[in-house]
Amino acid sequence: MSSSVSNKFRFLDLPAELRNEVYRNLLSTKYNKRFDEVTCAFFYDLQLSILRTNRQIHTEALEVFHDNQFVRITCSWLAFEDLLAEAKFPLIGAKYGKARNFTEHPFKQHHMAVILDYMEDKYEELFITAITCQEDVGEFCKMLYYFDCSSPGFNQHLFITLAVQDPHQPRALSPEMQRSLLTPFGMLKDLEGAQFSGYITPSVALEVQEAMAIPAPTPEQSLEHATVLKDAGNAALQAGNYPLSISKYHQAYEAMHITVDGRRMIIRLEGFSTTLQGGMYDGQRLDHVRHVLCARLNANIVLAYLKMADYHNAYFWGCRGVQGLKNQNGSSVLSGAEKARLYYRRALASKGLRKHGSAVEDLEEALELVPGDATIRTELKVLKKLVEGTRQKRLKAALSS
């Protein structure tokens, strides 16, 4: 009897540092952000039920929980919920009602409060108060930025109030933490107004205001900046710094309002066919230029992964590039050589994954686009011989059995 009792596991018998690690895995926003492949959206899955276990665990876990940097967003604009849903923005919690505060324990403690007033809509009938965290403030600001891009004039009716302070006592956070919370708001332009309150260092508030005053880049500037970043990626690629080259290529996508997050790609703005005026792309169509740049970035990302012998990622990006050729009308502005490059590099990725049949198909496609390319022709000949040799071996094995 005593033996069975002694063999029972007691969580509170673990050392404090191990218990804290368990709490972090259950309650930290860094460890509990999930991606729903059905809705293609992120969400948080914090295991708050542990706070109801007993008094000691509640006290210990709550201390770890408060290491999160929560941000409270309140808005009286009724379309705010639709905007969040459209942008698939991750929330930890949300409440609807007359109060502007999210008072339910434990979310009442937050590092920053954001209040959005649209067109002086300050009626008390319904407020939407949402909780997110510092890690997603940048994505939240991007959501507002791109909504203004697609609905010109939106920001001119938007007044933002930003309040920052230590959630545990009335004092200022460190300037570094203040910047991590406030700097993303510098991308918002042409606001009706912005008010800073709480315990904010004046120099930090001034930095954000100065960033807000800088005009958003024009399409011409965005494409030229993307080209500079692409060229920097090419230089890193030639120097053998493949991770840096991929990072620069991702930044080039971002300059064109396309976010790359792992294998996810979010096209923020699309469908523009305006004619560019001035700069290196003067007279060309915006969507054509962006499509060409995207194809080149994609092909070079494949090459970088091939150089690292990361054939799975090379094949993934190769498929993305080839699919882009099939989906985009702008592919007509690509040369046959550029289209062939995508097929050829995906073929090399398939070869690395021992998908020789798929590699042969891509090489044949590439050769149709550039019939005189000796490199593609030689690679195709080698792979066809390899595929035939494999077929003969399988046939011989089947006959002998």
C-alpha positions in Angstrom: 0.0 0.0 0.0 2.7 2.4 1.0 4.7 1.5 -2.2 1.8 2.4 -4.4 1.3 5.7 -2.6 5.0 6.6 -2.9 5.0 5.9 -6.6 2.4 8.5 -7.3 3.6 11.6 -9.2 3.1 14.9 -7.4 3.6 17.9 -9.7 4.5 20.2 -6.7 7.4 17.9 -5.8 9.2 19.0 -8.9 11.9 21.7 -8.5 10.5 25.2 -9.0 12.5 25.8 -12.2 10.9 22.7 -13.8 7.4 23.8 -12.7 8.1 27.2 -14.2 9.1 25.6 -17.5 5.7 23.7 -17.5 3.9 27.0 -16.8 5.7 28.7 -19.7 4.8 25.9 -22.1 1.1 26.2 -21.1 0.8 30.0 -20.6 3.4 31.8 -22.7 2.3 33.4 -26.0 5.6 32.5 -27.5 4.9 28.8 -27.1 1.2 28.7 -27.7 0.6 30.3 -31.0 -1.0 27.8 -33.4 -1.8 27.8 -37.1 -5.1 26.6 -38.4 -4.6 25.0 -41.8 -8.4 25.1 -42.5 -8.9 28.8 -41.9 -5.2 29.7 -42.7 -5.1 31.8 -39.6 -3.1 31.9 -36.4 -4.7 31.7 -33.0 -3.6 31.4 -29.4 -4.2 28.3 -27.2 -3.3 29.4 -23.7 -4.1 26.7 -21.1 -5.7 29.0 -18.5 -7.4 26.2 -16.7 -4.1 25.5 -14.8 -4.8 28.7 -12.9 -7.8 27.0 -11.3 -5.9 24.0 -10.0 -5.0 25.1 -6.5 -3.8 28.2 -4.6 -0.1 27.5 -4.9 -0.2 26.6 -8.6 -2.3 29.6 -9.3 0.2 31.9 -7.6 3.2 30.4 -9.4 1.6 30.1 -12.8 0.2 33.6 -12.6 3.7 35.0 -12.1 4.9 33.3 -15.3 1.7 34.3 -17.1 2.4 37.9 -16.3 5.7 37.7 -18.2 3.6 38.0 -21.4 3.4 41.5 -22.8 -0.4 41.9 -23.4 -1.8 44.7 -25.5 -5.5 45.8 -25.2 -7.2 47.1 -28.3 -10.5 48.9 -28.0 -12.6 50.2 -30.8 -16.1 51.6 -31.1 -16.1 51.1 -34.8 -18.5 48.2 -35.4 -16.6 47.1 -38.6 -13.5 46.4 -36.5 -14.4 42.8 -36.0 -14.9 42.2 -39.7 -11.5 43.8 -40.4 -9.8 41.4 -37.9 -11.5 38.4 -39.5 -10.6 39.5 -43.0 -6.9 39.9 -42.0 -7.0 36.7 -39.9 -5.4 38.6 -37.1 -4.7 36.4 -34.0 -6.4 37.3 -30.8 -6.1 35.9 -27.3 -9.5 37.1 -26.2 -12.3 39.5 -27.1 -15.2 41.1 -25.4 -18.2 43.1 -26.5 -20.1 45.6 -24.3 -20.3 49.1 -23.1 -17.1 49.2 -21.0 -13.8 50.0 -22.6 -11.9 47.8 -20.2 -11.1 44.1 -20.4 -11.5 43.6 -16.7 -11.8 39.8 -16.5 -8.9 38.3 -14.6 -6.1 37.6 -15.7 -6.2 39.9 -18.8 -6.8 43.1 -16.8 -3.0 43.6 -16.7 -1.5 44.8 -20.0 1.5 46.7 -21.1 -0.2 48.9 -23.7 -3.8 50.0 -24.4 -4.7 51.0 -27.9 -8.0 52.9 -28.5 -9.2 53.4 -32.1 -11.8 56.1 -32.8 -13.1 56.1 -36.3 -14.9 59.2 -37.6 -15.4 60.4 -34.0 -17.6 57.4 -33.5 -17.6 57.5 -29.7 -21.0 56.1 -29.0 -21.3 53.9 -25.9 -23.7 51.3 -27.3 -21.0 48.8 -28.2 -17.3 48.5 -27.8 -15.1 45.7 -29.1 -12.1 45.1 -26.8 -9.6 42.6 -27.9 -6.4 41.2 -26.3 -3.3 40.5 -28.3 0.4 40.5 -27.4 3.5 42.5 -28.2 4.7 40.0 -30.8 1.6 40.7 -33.0 1.6 44.5 -32.7 3.5 44.8 -36.0 1.0 42.6 -37.8 -1.9 44.7 -36.3 -0.3 47.9 -37.7 0.2 46.3 -41.1 -3.5 45.4 -41.1 -4.4 49.0 -40.6 -1.8 50.2 -43.1 -3.0 48.0 -45.9 -6.6 48.7 -45.1 -5.9 52.3 -45.7 -4.1 51.4 -49.0 -7.1 49.5 -50.3 -9.6 52.1 -48.9 -7.9 55.5 -49.5 -8.8 58.1 -46.9 -9.5 55.6 -44.1 -6.7 56.9 -41.9 -7.8 60.5 -42.3 -10.8 59.6 -40.1 -8.9 57.5 -37.6 -7.7 58.8 -34.2 -5.4 56.5 -32.2 -4.7 56.7 -28.5 -1.6 54.8 -27.3 -1.1 54.3 -23.5 1.9 52.4 -22.1 3.0 51.6 -18.6 4.2 48.8 -16.4 1.1 46.7 -15.8 2.1 45.9 -12.2 2.8 49.4 -10.8 2.5 53.0 -12.1 5.9 53.5 -13.7 7.5 53.6 -17.2 8.7 50.5 -19.0 12.2 50.5 -20.2 12.8 52.6 -23.4 13.6 49.4 -25.3 10.3 47.8 -24.3 8.4 51.0 -25.1 10.0 50.9 -28.6 9.0 47.3 -29.2 5.4 48.2 -28.5 5.2 51.6 -30.1 7.6 51.6 -33.1 5.2 49.6 -35.4 2.7 52.4 -35.3 5.1 54.6 -37.1 4.0 52.9 -40.4 0.5 54.5 -40.1 0.3 57.7 -42.2 -2.2 60.6 -42.6 -4.0 59.9 -39.3 -6.6 62.3 -38.0 -4.5 62.3 -34.9 -2.4 60.3 -32.5 -2.3 60.8 -28.7 0.3 59.3 -26.4 -0.5 58.8 -22.7 0.6 56.8 -19.7 4.3 56.5 -18.8 6.0 57.1 -22.2 9.4 58.5 -22.6 9.1 61.7 -24.6 11.9 60.8 -27.0 10.3 57.5 -27.8 6.9 59.2 -28.6 8.8 61.7 -30.7 10.4 58.9 -32.7 7.0 57.4 -33.5 5.5 60.7 -34.5 8.5 61.5 -36.8 8.0 58.0 -38.4 4.3 58.7 -38.9 5.2 62.0 -40.6 7.3 60.3 -43.2 5.2 59.8 -46.4 4.5 56.2 -47.4 6.7 55.0 -50.3 5.2 55.4 -53.8 4.8 52.3 -56.0 7.9 53.4 -57.9 10.0 53.7 -54.7 8.7 50.4 -53.4 9.7 48.5 -56.6 13.1 50.2 -56.7 13.7 49.3 -53.1 12.7 45.7 -53.8 15.2 45.7 -56.7 18.0 46.9 -54.4 17.2 44.2 -51.9 17.1 41.6 -54.7 20.6 42.7 -55.9 21.9 42.5 -52.3 20.5 39.0 -52.1 22.2 38.1 -55.3 25.5 39.4 -53.9 25.1 37.3 -50.8 24.3 34.3 -53.0 27.4 34.7 -55.1 29.5 35.1 -51.9 28.1 31.8 -50.6 26.1 33.3 -47.7 22.9 31.5 -48.7 20.8 32.2 -45.5 21.5 35.9 -45.9 20.5 35.8 -49.5 17.2 34.2 -48.7 16.6 36.8 -46.0 17.3 39.6 -48.5 14.9 38.1 -51.0 12.2 37.9 -48.3 12.8 41.6 -47.5 12.4 42.3 -51.2 9.0 40.6 -51.2 8.0 42.7 -48.2 9.1 45.9 -50.0 6.5 45.0 -52.7 3.8 44.4 -50.0 4.2 40.6 -50.0 4.9 39.0 -46.7 6.8 35.7 -46.5 6.3 33.9 -43.2 8.0 30.5 -43.4 6.1 28.8 -46.2 3.2 31.2 -46.0 3.0 34.0 -48.5 0.5 36.9 -47.9 -0.1 39.2 -50.9 -1.1 42.4 -49.2 -1.9 44.5 -52.4 -2.6 43.1 -55.8 -4.4 43.8 -59.0 -2.9 47.1 -59.8 -2.3 47.9 -63.5 -1.2 51.5 -63.2 1.6 52.9 -65.3 4.7 53.8 -63.3 6.1 57.3 -63.7 9.7 58.1 -63.3 12.6 56.0 -61.9 14.1 52.8 -63.4 10.7 51.4 -64.4 9.2 54.5 -66.0 6.4 53.7 -68.4 6.0 50.1 -67.3 2.9 48.5 -65.7 3.1 48.1 -62.0 1.7 44.6 -61.9 4.0 43.4 -64.7 7.1 44.7 -63.0 6.1 43.2 -59.7 5.4 39.8 -61.4 8.9 39.8 -63.0 10.6 40.6 -59.8 8.6 38.0 -57.9 9.6 35.3 -60.5 13.3 36.3 -60.2 13.2 36.3 -56.4 11.4 32.9 -56.4 14.0 31.4 -58.8 16.9 32.7 -56.7 15.4 31.4 -53.5 15.2 27.9 -55.1 18.9 28.3 -56.1 19.9 29.2 -52.6 18.2 26.2 -51.1 19.8 24.0 -53.8 23.2 25.3 -52.8 22.4 24.3 -49.2 21.2 20.9 -50.4 17.8 21.7 -48.8 15.9 19.9 -51.5 12.5 20.0 -49.8 12.4 23.8 -49.5 13.9 24.1 -53.0 11.1 21.9 -54.4 8.5 23.8 -52.4 9.6 27.2 -53.8 10.0 25.7 -57.2 6.4 24.6 -57.1 5.4 28.0 -55.9 7.2 29.6 -58.8 5.8 27.3 -61.5 2.3 27.7 -60.1 2.8 31.5 -60.3 3.6 31.1 -64.0 0.3 29.3 -64.5 -1.8 31.6 -62.4 -0.5 35.1 -63.4 -1.4 36.8 -66.6 1.8 38.8 -66.1 3.8 35.7 -67.0 3.5 36.9 -70.6 6.1 39.5 -69.8 8.6 36.9 -68.7 11.2 35.7 -71.2 11.3 32.1 -72.1 14.7 31.8 -70.4 13.3 33.1 -67.1 10.4 30.6 -67.2 12.8 27.8 -68.1 15.0 28.7 -65.1 12.1 28.0 -62.7 11.4 24.6 -64.3 15.1 23.7 -64.5 15.7 24.5 -60.8 12.6 22.7 -59.7 13.9 19.7 -61.7 17.2 19.8 -59.8 15.2 19.9 -56.5 13.2 16.8 -57.7 16.5 15.1 -58.6 17.8 15.8 -55.1 14.6 14.2 -53.7 15.0 11.3 -56.1 11.8 12.2 -58.0 13.5 11.5 -61.3 10.2 11.2 -63.3 9.1 14.7 -62.2 12.6 16.1 -62.9 12.4 14.7 -66.5 9.0 16.4 -67.0 10.3 19.7 -65.8 13.4 19.5 -67.9 11.3 18.7 -71.0 9.2 21.8 -70.2 12.3 23.9 -69.8 13.8 22.6 -73.1 10.6 23.6 -75.0 11.1 27.1 -73.7 14.8 27.3 -74.6 15.5 24.6 -77.2 19.1 25.5 -77.6 20.1 25.3 -74.0 22.9 22.7 -73.8 22.9 22.5 -70.0 19.2 21.5 -69.8 19.6 19.1 -72.8 22.6 17.3 -71.1 20.8 17.1 -67.7 17.7 15.7 -69.4 19.8 13.1 -71.2 21.4 11.9 -68.0 18.1 11.7 -66.1 16.3 9.9 -68.9 19.1 7.3 -68.9 18.8 7.0 -65.1 15.0 6.6 -65.3 15.3 4.0 -68.0 17.9 2.1 -65.9 15.6 2.1 -62.9 12.7 0.9 -65.0 14.8 -1.9 -66.4 15.9 -3.0 -62.9 12.3 -3.1 -61.7 11.2 -5.0 -64.8 14.0 -7.5 -64.3 13.2 -7.9 -60.6 9.5 -8.4 -61.4 10.3 -11.1 -64.0 12.7 -13.0 -61.8 10.2 -13.1 -58.9 
